[in-house]
Amino acid sequence: MNAENNEIIIVPGQFDTNVLHRELQGVWAENAGWTLSLRRPKQRFRAIDPAMLVAIVGATGPALTALVTGVLQVISARGGQRITIETPSGGRIDVPASMPEEEVKQILNSLKEKPSKIRLPRG
């Protein structure tokens, strides 16, 4: 992987997008190196809020590890048990919420591609 910035979509699953955004912004304040934005499509479909979170992060190093560790902390506090990291070619890795940061770092360093999505549990 190279050190270019990478856009990673965070699929909120069962978690409220606005709450997740607010809590991850708190993590961001402590961990420079990535930014987070809330994107909403121009049209809303039915009663479902189609908003998604998008993180812009360096593809390697501490910023990506901080983002994934922050997501794990937020979902763990709300009863989530794991996230799934996806790559553009369809590769998937399930990461338990209880995984220590050093192990998260090792998993991320072992990826042959930049992550493109982080999926949270559906419920």
C-alpha positions in Angstrom: 0.0 0.0 0.0 1.2 3.5 -0.6 0.8 6.6 1.6 -1.8 8.4 -0.5 -5.0 9.6 1.2 -7.8 7.1 0.9 -11.6 7.5 1.1 -13.2 4.9 3.3 -17.0 4.6 3.5 -18.3 3.7 7.0 -21.5 1.7 6.6 -23.3 2.3 10.0 -25.4 -0.9 10.1 -27.6 -0.7 13.2 -25.9 2.4 14.5 -27.4 5.9 14.2 -25.3 7.7 11.6 -25.5 11.1 13.5 -24.5 9.5 16.8 -21.7 7.6 15.2 -20.4 10.7 13.5 -20.4 12.7 16.7 -18.6 10.0 18.7 -16.0 9.4 16.0 -15.4 13.2 15.8 -14.5 13.0 19.5 -11.9 10.3 18.7 -10.7 12.4 15.7 -10.0 15.3 18.1 -7.5 13.0 19.8 -6.0 11.3 16.7 -5.0 13.7 13.9 -4.5 12.2 10.5 -8.0 11.6 9.3 -11.1 13.6 8.7 -14.7 12.5 8.8 -17.7 13.8 6.9 -21.4 13.0 6.9 -22.8 12.8 3.4 -26.5 12.7 2.5 -27.8 12.0 -1.0 -30.0 14.7 -2.5 -33.1 12.5 -2.3 -34.4 10.5 0.7 -35.8 7.1 0.2 -38.8 6.0 2.4 -38.2 6.5 6.1 -34.7 5.3 6.0 -31.9 7.8 6.6 -29.5 7.1 3.7 -26.7 9.2 5.2 -23.2 7.7 5.3 -20.0 8.5 6.9 -16.9 9.0 4.8 -13.4 9.1 6.3 -10.4 10.5 4.4 -7.3 8.9 5.9 -3.8 8.0 5.0 -3.8 4.5 3.7 -1.0 3.3 6.0 0.3 4.0 9.4 -1.2 5.5 12.6 -4.1 7.4 11.0 -5.7 4.3 9.6 -5.1 2.3 12.8 -6.6 5.2 14.8 -9.7 5.3 12.6 -10.4 1.5 12.9 -9.6 1.5 16.6 -11.9 4.4 17.1 -14.7 2.7 15.3 -14.1 -0.5 17.4 -14.3 1.6 20.6 -17.6 3.2 19.6 -19.3 0.0 18.6 -18.0 -1.9 21.6 -19.5 0.8 23.9 -22.8 0.3 22.2 -22.9 -3.5 22.2 -21.4 -4.2 18.8 -19.2 -7.2 18.5 -17.2 -6.8 15.3 -16.7 -4.8 12.1 -15.9 -5.9 8.6 -13.1 -4.2 6.6 -13.5 -4.5 2.9 -11.1 -3.9 0.0 -12.1 -2.7 -3.5 -11.5 -6.2 -4.9 -14.0 -7.7 -2.5 -11.6 -9.0 0.2 -13.1 -9.0 3.7 -11.7 -9.2 7.2 -13.8 -9.4 10.3 -12.3 -7.6 13.2 -13.7 -8.3 16.7 -14.4 -5.2 18.8 -12.2 -6.5 21.6 -9.1 -6.7 19.4 -6.1 -4.8 20.9 -4.8 -1.9 18.8 -1.5 -3.6 18.1 -3.3 -6.5 16.4 -5.5 -4.1 14.5 -2.3 -2.5 13.2 -0.8 -5.8 12.2 -4.0 -6.7 10.2 -4.1 -3.4 8.4 -0.4 -3.6 7.5 -1.0 -7.1 6.1 -3.6 -5.8 3.6 -2.5 -5.8 -0.1 -5.0 -3.1 -0.9 -6.3 0.0 0.8 -9.6 -0.5 2.7 -12.6 0.9 0.9 -15.4 0.2 3.5 -15.8 -0.4 7.1 -19.1 -2.2 7.8 -20.7 -2.1 11.2 -23.1 -4.8 12.5 -26.7 -4.7 11.3 -28.4 -5.8 14.5 
